[in-house]
Amino acid sequence: MNRRQFLAAVALSGFASACGSGAMSDPAAFRTELRVPPLLVPKVDKDGTRRFALTMQRGRSEILPGKPVETWGFNGPHLGPTIRVARGDRVRMAVTNRLDEASTVHWHGMRLPAKMDGGPHQMIEPGGTWSPHWTIDQPAATSWYHPHPHGATAEHVYRGLAGMFIIDDPAETELPAKYGIDDVPLILQDKNLAEDGSPTGDPLDGTFGILGEHMLVNGTHAPFLNVRTERVRFRILNGSNARMYHLAFADRRAFHVVGGDAGLLPAPVQVEQVSLTPGERVEVVAAFTAGEQVLLRTLSGSDDIDEGDFDLLKIVAAPRLAASPRLPSRLAGAPAPIAVPPNARVRRFQLNGHDAINRKEMDLSRIDEVVPAGATEIWEIENTVYAHNFHIHEVAFQVLDVDGEKPPAYGSGHKDTVYVPPKSTVRLAVRFGRFTDPATPYMYHCHILRHEDSGMMGQFVIVEPGTENQVPRTIATDHAHHGA
């Protein structure tokens, strides 16, 4: 028995209950077929505009089999459909709120005007509909959508409001792309569950909020996935409130990272493990052998947000697998590296406790930073305490270094969310877009949702170059509520 066979045998021997104890699981307990979110079919106008309709609503779903409980979702009882578009598409959304409280929908990772971003300034009142529109103009990427109401994001996401948003690019034609077959979305979330299967706990309690003991993939508890091709592309989203995942296969097989938050990598990177903090995405391609079974796991680490080993998904390969093309040595469509000019502005941000940036809590009426359109800047994020991460709306950035060390090769591509380890400094090369609006801000914040809701968030506007000093630093906060 070689090393890989031995590790596989250990992983499949199993003990403890599936996904619930932090110990290695019994593969036989993975009895529910993975739910793959359906693709949302748009209506297409005569001018080619693709119209997508989303409804935030309450419903009942079985997180534990046979135990229906109340959950929230888009166009259904839990989570939401996958939106898939192509670069160059004109899109128009109709987002209707059928909840009994106001919320928003933020297009996480999307390059678009601030008024269309779906942050806390674009609230949708109960019974109201919001209709943002924009043209998709960014490289192929795996993005997502979720609520962003200030002070309630953690609760709304935890209840089930989240979905994938995939961008295709005609330049990228070499990777698996048959949705649900060899191109599979995996939304990773953790929950604490009562005996009746209902999610429990206060998302704003403790240092980080909820770190659940039950793992869900696409809202499915203890799932299995049947694969029928030699290679499968997994688009993996950390949709948890606080948990960090260190993803690996139980037999420690190698796989390839082909993309990150904001686009493909220039070339596939072979790894045995990849890490994701809340809000981050990664695209990987894994190879399988006919008839085998293997568990996808998350491994414990050294931080308070990655405690416990949990099995996530059992992958079952068919007795005969359809052939898949080999991975190319270079990936067409990958965005070019971000070139930092020698006179680039440096902005410094200090993460204080769980509720402040630069010792200031979030104020929806305050503009913290003013950025000229099209700028490339260096942002230095200093973490003075425990684990955080950092997300910037609208932009793409590359990690220059973490405490002077280069990021791992799989984390060197374009991103919009980055882990900031305890008592460390991360430097980013940030490229801003060209949508200008001095009165409507974008956000930057920790994407541990308990921290975001507690005030670890700031605002910036993008303006015409040369007008930075003319921009008011206060704005109205009640002009963009979308009512019934």
VOMI-394323 format. One record per residue (C-alpha): residue number from 1; residue in three letters; x, y, z. Coordinates in steps of 0.25 Angstrom, whole numbers. Layout:
! residues N
   zalum   domi      c1      c2      c3
     NUM    ALA       X       Y       Z
...
! end
This chain:
! residues 484
   zalum   domi      c1      c2      c3
       1    MET       0       0       0
       2    ASN       6      13      -4
       3    ARG       5      26       3
       4    ARG      -7      31      -4
       5    GLN     -15      18      -3
       6    PHE     -12      18      12
       7    LEU     -17      32      14
       8    ALA     -29      29       6
       9    ALA     -32      16      14
      10    VAL     -30      24      27
      11    ALA     -40      35      22
      12    LEU     -50      25      18
      13    SER     -49      17      31
      14    GLY     -56      28      38
      15    PHE     -62      31      52
      16    ALA     -71      41      58
      17    SER     -84      47      52
      18    ALA     -83      54      38
      19    CYS     -79      68      38
      20    GLY     -83      71      53
      21    SER     -71      68      62
      22    GLY     -58      73      56
      23    ALA     -53      59      55
      24    MET     -52      50      43
      25    SER     -65      46      37
      26    ASP     -71      33      33
      27    PRO     -73      34      17
      28    ALA     -85      25      18
      29    ALA     -92      37      25
      30    PHE     -91      45      13
      31    ARG    -104      41       8
      32    THR    -111      54       2
      33    GLU    -107      57     -13
      34    LEU    -101      71     -14
      35    ARG    -111      81     -18
      36    VAL    -105      89     -30
      37    PRO    -112     103     -30
      38    PRO    -120     105     -43
      39    LEU    -116     115     -54
      40    LEU    -125     127     -54
      41    VAL    -130     129     -68
      42    PRO    -131     143     -72
      43    LYS    -141     150     -81
      44    VAL    -134     156     -93
      45    ASP    -139     170     -98
      46    LYS    -138     173    -113
      47    ASP    -126     182    -110
      48    GLY    -119     170    -104
      49    THR    -120     174     -90
      50    ARG    -121     162     -81
      51    ARG    -132     163     -70
      52    PHE    -130     155     -57
      53    ALA    -141     155     -46
      54    LEU    -138     152     -31
      55    THR    -147     151     -20
      56    MET    -143     151      -5
      57    GLN    -153     142       2
      58    ARG    -155     133      14
      59    GLY    -157     119      12
      60    ARG    -155     105      18
      61    SER    -144      95      15
      62    GLU    -138      83      20
      63    ILE    -124      86      25
      64    LEU    -125      72      33
      65    PRO    -133      62      25
      66    GLY    -147      61      29
      67    LYS    -147      73      37
      68    PRO    -152      85      30
      69    VAL    -149      99      37
      70    GLU    -150     113      33
      71    THR    -139     119      24
      72    TRP    -137     131      15
      73    GLY    -134     130       0
      74    PHE    -134     137     -13
      75    ASN    -145     131     -23
      76    GLY    -147     119     -13
      77    PRO    -146     115       2
      78    HIS    -130     115       3
      79    LEU    -118     121      -4
      80    GLY    -121     126     -18
      81    PRO    -119     122     -33
      82    THR    -106     124     -40
      83    ILE    -105     136     -49
      84    ARG     -96     134     -61
      85    VAL     -93     145     -71
      86    ALA     -82     148     -81
      87    ARG     -72     159     -83
      88    GLY     -79     170     -91
      89    ASP     -93     167     -86
      90    ARG    -103     178     -83
      91    VAL    -110     173     -70
      92    ARG    -122     179     -62
      93    MET    -126     173     -49
      94    ALA    -140     174     -43
      95    VAL    -138     171     -28
      96    THR    -151     170     -20
      97    ASN    -151     169      -5
      98    ARG    -162     160       1
      99    LEU    -156     160      15
     100    ASP    -162     167      26
     101    GLU    -150     176      28
     102    ALA    -141     184      19
     103    SER    -129     178      12
     104    THR    -119     180       1
     105    VAL    -112     172     -10
     106    HIS     -98     174     -12
     107    TRP     -91     169     -25
     108    HIS     -78     164     -18
     109    GLY     -66     165     -28
     110    MET     -73     173     -38
     111    ARG     -67     185     -45
     112    LEU     -79     195     -47
     113    PRO     -84     209     -43
     114    ALA     -86     211     -28
     115    LYS    -101     214     -29
     116    MET    -102     199     -35
     117    ASP     -93     193     -24
     118    GLY    -103     189     -14
     119    GLY     -96     194      -2
     120    PRO    -103     199      11
     121    HIS    -107     212       3
     122    GLN    -116     204      -7
     123    MET    -126     199       3
     124    ILE    -139     191      -2
     125    GLU    -151     193       7
     126    PRO    -161     182       9
     127    GLY    -169     181      -3
     128    GLY    -159     189     -11
     129    THR    -152     186     -24
     130    TRP    -138     191     -28
     131    SER    -134     191     -42
     132    PRO    -119     193     -44
     133    HIS    -112     192     -58
     134    TRP     -98     192     -63
     135    THR     -90     186     -74
     136    ILE     -81     174     -71
     137    ASP     -67     178     -73
     138    GLN     -57     170     -66
     139    PRO     -49     157     -68
     140    ALA     -55     143     -65
     141    ALA     -57     141     -50
     142    THR     -66     134     -40
     143    SER     -73     145     -32
     144    TRP     -85     145     -23
     145    TYR     -97     153     -18
     146    HIS    -102     155      -3
     147    PRO    -108     165       6
     148    HIS    -101     177      11
     149    PRO    -110     184      21
     150    HIS    -101     191      31
     151    GLY    -102     184      45
     152    ALA    -110     172      39
     153    THR    -102     166      28
     154    ALA     -97     155      38
     155    GLU    -112     151      41
     156    HIS    -117     152      27
     157    VAL    -105     143      21
     158    TYR    -106     133      32
     159    ARG    -121     131      29
     160    GLY    -118     127      15
     161    LEU    -117     139       6
     162    ALA    -105     137      -4
     163    GLY    -103     132     -18
     164    MET     -92     130     -28
     165    PHE     -90     140     -40
     166    ILE     -81     135     -51
     167    ILE     -74     143     -62
     168    ASP     -70     136     -75
     169    ASP     -60     142     -84
     170    PRO     -59     138     -99
     171    ALA     -43     139     -97
     172    GLU     -45     127     -87
     173    THR     -48     114     -94
     174    GLU     -39     104     -89
     175    LEU     -45     100     -75
     176    PRO     -57      91     -72
     177    ALA     -70      99     -74
     178    LYS     -82      90     -74
     179    TYR     -89      95     -62
     180    GLY     -93      85     -52
     181    ILE     -85      74     -59
     182    ASP     -70      77     -60
     183    ASP     -72      92     -55
     184    VAL     -78      91     -41
     185    PRO     -81     102     -31
     186    LEU     -78      99     -16
     187    ILE     -83     110      -6
     188    LEU     -77     106       7
     189    GLN     -84     110      20
     190    ASP     -84     106      35
     191    LYS     -96     106      44
     192    ASN    -100     102      58
     193    LEU    -112      94      58
     194    ALA    -123      91      68
     195    GLU    -129      77      69
     196    ASP    -140      81      60
     197    GLY    -130      85      49
     198    SER    -132     100      50
     199    PRO    -120     109      50
     200    THR    -117     115      64
     201    GLY    -107     125      70
     202    ASP    -105     140      70
     203    PRO     -97     144      58
     204    LEU     -92     156      66
     205    ASP     -88     149      79
     206    GLY     -74     147      83
     207    THR     -61     151      76
     208    PHE     -64     146      62
     209    GLY     -79     143      63
     210    ILE     -83     128      59
     211    LEU     -73     117      56
     212    GLY     -82     106      54
     213    GLU     -80      91      56
     214    HIS     -89      86      44
     215    MET     -83      88      30
     216    LEU     -92      91      18
     217    VAL     -89      91       3
     218    ASN     -99      98      -5
     219    GLY    -108      97       7
     220    THR    -107      82       7
     221    HIS    -103      75      20
     222    ALA     -93      63      18
     223    PRO     -94      63       3
     224    PHE     -88      54      -8
     225    LEU     -85      58     -22
     226    ASN     -85      48     -34
     227    VAL     -75      52     -44
     228    ARG     -74      46     -58
     229    THR     -62      53     -65
     230    GLU     -47      51     -62
     231    ARG     -46      66     -58
     232    VAL     -55      75     -51
     233    ARG     -54      90     -49
     234    PHE     -59      94     -35
     235    ARG     -63     109     -32
     236    ILE     -62     110     -17
     237    LEU     -68     121      -9
     238    ASN     -65     123       6
     239    GLY     -80     128       9
     240    SER     -78     126      24
     241    ASN     -79     138      34
     242    ALA     -66     136      40
     243    ARG     -59     122      38
     244    MET     -46     120      30
     245    TYR     -45     108      22
     246    HIS     -32     100      19
     247    LEU     -37      91       7
     248    ALA     -30      78       4
     249    PHE     -34      64      -1
     250    ALA     -34      53      10
     251    ASP     -23      45       2
     252    ARG     -15      58       0
     253    ARG     -15      57     -15
     254    ALA     -10      69     -23
     255    PHE     -20      78     -30
     256    HIS     -18      91     -38
     257    VAL     -23     105     -35
     258    VAL     -27     112     -48
     259    GLY     -33     125     -42
     260    GLY     -36     134     -30
     261    ASP     -46     145     -26
     262    ALA     -44     154     -39
     263    GLY     -39     145     -50
     264    LEU     -31     134     -55
     265    LEU     -17     131     -51
     266    PRO      -6     132     -63
     267    ALA      -4     118     -61
     268    PRO      -9     106     -53
     269    VAL      -3     105     -39
     270    GLN      -1      91     -33
     271    VAL      -5      90     -18
     272    GLU      -9      80      -8
     273    GLN     -17      90       1
     274    VAL     -23     104      -2
     275    SER     -28     114       9
     276    LEU     -40     123       8
     277    THR     -46     133      18
     278    PRO     -60     139      17
     279    GLY     -64     145       4
     280    GLU     -52     139      -4
     281    ARG     -53     130     -16
     282    VAL     -44     120     -23
     283    GLU     -45     112     -35
     284    VAL     -39      98     -35
     285    VAL     -38      87     -45
     286    ALA     -37      73     -39
     287    ALA     -34      59     -46
     288    PHE     -42      46     -42
     289    THR     -40      32     -45
     290    ALA     -52      23     -49
     291    GLY     -59      16     -38
     292    GLU     -52      24     -27
     293    GLN     -57      31     -15
     294    VAL     -50      43      -8
     295    LEU     -54      53       3
     296    LEU     -52      68       2
     297    ARG     -48      73      16
     298    THR     -45      86      23
     299    LEU     -33      85      33
     300    SER     -31      92      46
     301    GLY     -20     103      46
     302    SER     -14     112      56
     303    ASP     -25     123      57
     304    ASP     -37     125      65
     305    ILE     -46     124      52
     306    ASP     -41     111      46
     307    GLU     -42     102      58
     308    GLY     -46      87      55
     309    ASP     -44      77      44
     310    PHE     -57      75      37
     311    ASP     -61      67      24
     312    LEU     -69      75      14
     313    LEU     -73      66       2
     314    LYS     -71      52      -3
     315    ILE     -68      51     -17
     316    VAL     -72      38     -24
     317    ALA     -66      35     -38
     318    ALA     -74      27     -48
     319    PRO     -69      14     -52
     320    ARG     -66      20     -66
     321    LEU     -62      34     -67
     322    ALA     -63      43     -80
     323    ALA     -49      48     -84
     324    SER     -45      62     -81
     325    PRO     -35      71     -88
     326    ARG     -22      73     -81
     327    LEU     -20      86     -74
     328    PRO     -12      96     -82
     329    SER       1     101     -77
     330    ARG      -3     115     -79
     331    LEU     -18     121     -77
     332    ALA     -23     130     -87
     333    GLY     -31     141     -82
     334    ALA     -24     143     -69
     335    PRO     -23     158     -65
     336    ALA      -9     165     -67
     337    PRO      -1     168     -54
     338    ILE      -4     181     -47
     339    ALA       7     191     -50
     340    VAL      10     200     -39
     341    PRO      15     214     -43
     342    PRO      27     219     -35
     343    ASN      19     231     -30
     344    ALA       7     222     -26
     345    ARG       0     228     -14
     346    VAL       1     220      -1
     347    ARG     -11     219       8
     348    ARG     -10     212      22
     349    PHE     -21     205      29
     350    GLN     -21     200      43
     351    LEU     -31     189      48
     352    ASN     -34     192      63
     353    GLY     -41     181      71
     354    HIS     -54     177      64
     355    ASP     -61     190      61
     356    ALA     -52     201      56
     357    ILE     -42     204      45
     358    ASN     -32     215      48
     359    ARG     -39     216      61
     360    LYS     -52     220      55
     361    GLU     -65     212      54
     362    MET     -73     212      42
     363    ASP     -82     225      39
     364    LEU     -91     224      27
     365    SER     -90     239      26
     366    ARG     -75     240      26
     367    ILE     -66     239      13
     368    ASP     -53     233      18
     369    GLU     -45     233       5
     370    VAL     -45     240      -8
     371    VAL     -39     233     -20
     372    PRO     -36     238     -34
     373    ALA     -42     230     -45
     374    GLY     -33     220     -51
     375    ALA     -23     221     -40
     376    THR     -13     210     -36
     377    GLU     -10     211     -21
     378    ILE      -3     203     -10
     379    TRP     -12     200       2
     380    GLU      -5     196      14
     381    ILE     -14     188      24
     382    GLU      -8     187      38
     383    ASN     -15     177      47
     384    THR     -13     180      62
     385    VAL     -20     168      68
     386    TYR     -27     155      64
     387    ALA     -31     149      51
     388    HIS     -37     159      41
     389    ASN     -38     160      26
     390    PHE     -41     171      16
     391    HIS     -50     173       5
     392    ILE     -50     186      -5
     393    HIS     -63     188     -13
     394    GLU     -61     191     -28
     395    VAL     -46     189     -29
     396    ALA     -36     178     -33
     397    PHE     -24     177     -25
     398    GLN     -11     168     -24
     399    VAL      -4     164     -11
     400    LEU      10     170     -11
     401    ASP      14     164       2
     402    VAL      10     159      16
     403    ASP      20     164      26
     404    GLY      30     165      15
     405    GLU      27     151      10
     406    LYS      21     148      -4
     407    PRO       8     142      -4
     408    PRO       7     127      -9
     409    ALA       6     125     -24
     410    TYR      -8     122     -24
     411    GLY     -11     135     -16
     412    SER      -3     144     -26
     413    GLY     -14     147     -36
     414    HIS     -25     158     -36
     415    LYS     -33     158     -23
     416    ASP     -43     166     -16
     417    THR     -43     160      -2
     418    VAL     -30     156       6
     419    TYR     -27     150      19
     420    VAL     -19     159      29
     421    PRO     -13     150      40
     422    PRO     -12     154      54
     423    LYS      -2     165      57
     424    SER       2     166      42
     425    THR       3     176      31
     426    VAL      -2     173      17
     427    ARG       2     182       5
     428    LEU      -7     182      -7
     429    ALA      -6     188     -21
     430    VAL     -20     193     -23
     431    ARG     -26     197     -37
     432    PHE     -38     206     -37
     433    GLY     -49     207     -48
     434    ARG     -53     219     -55
     435    PHE     -68     220     -51
     436    THR     -68     234     -44
     437    ASP     -79     238     -33
     438    PRO     -74     248     -22
     439    ALA     -88     246     -15
     440    THR     -89     231     -15
     441    PRO     -78     223      -7
     442    TYR     -72     209      -8
     443    MET     -69     201       4
     444    TYR     -56     194       9
     445    HIS     -57     186      22
     446    CYS     -54     173      29
     447    HIS     -62     162      23
     448    ILE     -63     154      36
     449    LEU     -78     159      37
     450    ARG     -79     161      52
     451    HIS     -67     171      50
     452    GLU     -73     178      38
     453    ASP     -87     179      45
     454    SER     -80     185      58
     455    GLY     -73     196      50
     456    MET     -60     191      44
     457    MET     -64     198      31
     458    GLY     -60     210      23
     459    GLN     -65     218      11
     460    PHE     -58     223      -2
     461    VAL     -63     231     -14
     462    ILE     -56     231     -28
     463    VAL     -56     244     -34
     464    GLU     -50     251     -47
     465    PRO     -35     253     -45
     466    GLY     -32     267     -40
     467    THR     -45     268     -33
     468    GLU     -41     261     -20
     469    ASN     -40     273     -11
     470    GLN     -54     278     -16
     471    VAL     -62     266     -11
     472    PRO     -70     268       2
     473    ARG     -67     258      13
     474    THR     -81     256      17
     475    ILE     -93     251      10
     476    ALA    -108     249      12
     477    THR    -111     235      16
     478    ASP    -126     234      13
     479    HIS    -127     237      -2
     480    ALA    -126     223      -8
     481    HIS    -136     214      -1
     482    HIS    -145     207     -11
     483    GLY    -159     206      -6
     484    ALA    -171     198     -10
! end
